[in-house]
């Protein structure tokens, strides 16, 4: 099985978010896909099967399948543009969240993803105790979003993940495929964020495309602009070029290859 590791939302190796990409001739059993993702131990591994003009695309963390993943979609497109679809300018993927496209734009690749606007929700104790601070406000769509009043507070968060996992029971969430976005206005960009998903087997995700499905409409409204630049302030870090298009969002970024090889399954 052909296997790639791509660093996404960065132009430098060992930055951004690494994603595994597996190109399949046909689908393997779900248990095999999950075992491969667990063995890879990246935040997500993408699996693709060509179907006429589309690619079927699925994403797995080391512990579960998820319904939406930005960086592994961008990584998949990067591999296909370089390997199997060299003359294409757009790729279409069928996923659990509908049809997704990735387009080339100068030296960037752009995801076209659904917008996920947030609504105000309670400030759960699991968030306050885990982060040892009180957010300005807390919101929720699929993921939770906690707003802080400074980039410095965001950088200094050191979560207690055992406590943070308790938000599932406290908020009555019925699955593990969710995360906690923490965000603030940026000092040298429009906004910054971090993303935690301990219930999905990912304590901190380095750079998270899906989080920006909520962050883009949130900050677009707050700042009164449709085009924004964002940074994710994990240890690896990453830069995202964002656009609010109403029911859809565009998320642009760069990518670099770390590895190309084969999995013996």
N, C-alpha and C positions, 0 to 999 in steps of 0.2 A: 504494500500500500504506500503510495507516494505521500510524503509528509513534509510540511514546511512549518517553520516558526518565524513569524513576522512581528517586528516591533512597530506598533501603530501609534499615531498621533505624536510622532517625533521624526526628526531627520538624522538622529544619531543612534547607533547601536547602544543597547543597554539603557535606553530611555523609553518613554512611552509605556504601552501595555503590550506584552508579548502574547500572541495568540497562536495556537496550533491550528493548522489547516490540513485536513485529510481529504484527498480526492479519491472517491470510490467509483467502481464500475456499477455496483448495485448495493442496495442497503444490506448491512450486516444486522444481526439481532441487536436489539436495544442494549442487552446486557454487555455485548462486545463493545459497543460505542461507549458505554459508561466506564467499562474497564480501561479502555484506551485513554479516555479523558482523565481518569484517576491516575493512571501510570504517567501521563504527561505532566500532571499536577500544575497546569497553568490555570488562570482564572476561567478561561473558556477554551475549548477545542471545537472547531467548526468541522462539520462533515458535509460533503457535497456530492450529489449525483446529478449528472446532466439529464435533462428531460426536455427534448426539443429545443425551444427558444429560451427555456428557463433553466435554472439550477435549483433543485431542491436543496434546502439548507437547514441544518439543525445545529444547535449549540448545546454543549454540555460543560458544566463545571466539574470539578473532581467528584461531586456527590450527587448532582441532579441535572436534569434537562431544564433549560430556561426558555421562556417564550420570546425573548428579544435580547440581542447583544450587538452593540455597535462596532466595537473594535475588531471582533472576530469576523464580522461581515466585511469591514474594510480590508482586513487581512486576506480574506477569501478573494475579493476583487483584485487586490494587488497581485496575488499569485496567478489568477486567471488572465489578467491583462499581460503578464510577462510570459506565461507558459502556453495557454490554450486558446486565448482570445486576443491575440496581439493586434489585430486590426479593429477591434471593437472600441467604441467610445462610451458604451453603456452596457451594463449587465443587469439582469433581472433575476431575482431570487424569490422562490416560493417558501414561506416560512410559517410558523405558528401564529405570527402576527400579520399575516397577509403578504402581499407582494412588495418587496423592497427593491430599490434600484441603487446602483452606484455608478456615478459618471466621472469621467476625467475632466479636470478643469485646470489648465496650465500645469503647475507642478503639484496640484492637490487632487485627492480623490474625495468625492462628495457623496455621503449617504443621503438618501431621501427616506425619512422615517416618519411615523405618525406622531403628531403632537399629543402630549399627555399633560394637559393643564392640571394644576393642583388646586385643592380646596382646603380651607382652614380645618384643622383637626385639633384634638387636645394635645397639650404638651405632656407626653407620657413620662412617667417617673423613670422608666428604663433609659430614656435618652438623657435626662438631667443627671441621673446617678452615674451612668457610664461615662459621660463627657465631663462630669463635675462642673457643670455650668448650666445656666438657664438660657435657652434660645430666645431671641426676640419674638419668634412665632414658629409654629410647626404646621406643616401642610401635608396633604397626601393625595396621590393619584394611585398608581400601582406601587410606587416607592414612597417612603416618607421623605419629607424635605424640611430640614431645620435651618432657619435663617439666623445668622450671627451678625453682630454689628461691626466686626472688623476682620480683616484678613489675618491679623496677628493672632487673634483667638483661634481662628480656623487652623492655622499652621501648628499651634501648640496643643491641639487636642491629642490626648493619649487614651483612647477608649479602653474600658474594661469590657471585653467582648462577652464574657460570661453574663454580665448584667445586661448588655445590649441585646443579647438573644432573647431576653425575657419580654421584649416588646411584642413578640408574636402572640403570647398568651394575653398580655395586658391589652393589646389592641384587638384581639379576636381575629387575627389573620389565620386563614385556613390552609396555607401552604408555605413553603420555604423559599419560594422564588420572588423575593423582594429584598430591597436594600434600604439603607438610610443615607440620604444625600445631606451633606452639610455645606452651606454656601454663604458667601459674603461678597460685598462689592469689592472689586479688585483695586489694588494700588496702581498697577501699570497695565491693566486690561479692564474689560467691562465687568467681569465677575470671576470668582474663583470657587472651587469646590473640592470636596473629598467624598468618597463613596465607600460605605461599609456594608457587607452582606454576610455576616457570620452564620446566619441560619442557612444560607446557600453554600456554605463551605468556603467562603472568601472573606477573611477578616477585613482587609482593605484592598480594593481594586485600584490598580495604579492610574488608569485613565478610562473613563466609562462613557461610551457613546450613548447608551440608553438613558442614563441620568439626564442627558441634555435634551431629551424629548420633553422633560418637565422644566429643566432649567431655562431653556430658550424662551418659551412663552412667558415664564415667570419674570425673567429679567428684561425681556422685550417690553413688557407692560410697565415695569418699574422705571426703566430708563428712557422709555419713549422712542425706541429705535428698533429696527428690524434686523440689522446686521451687527453682530457682536463678536468680540474675540474673548475667548475664555482660557483659563489655565486650571489644570487639576494639580493640586499641591501635594501629591504623594511623594515618596522618596524618589521615584523614577521621574515623575513629572511628565506633563504633556500639554500641548497647545491645540485648541480646537477653534475652527472658524465657522461661525454659526449664522443661520438666517431663519427668521420666523416667517413662514409662508401660510399662516392660518391653520388649517387642519393638518399641515405637514411641516416638518422642520428639515433644514439642510445642515449637515454636520460635516465639515471639511477637515482633512488632515493629511499629513505625510506618513510614509511608512518605509521601513528598510528591512531587508532580509537578514535574518540571523542564521538560519539553518535550512538545508534541503537534504532529504534523505528518504529512507524507507522504513516502514514498520513491518515487522515479520509476524503476521497474524494468519 
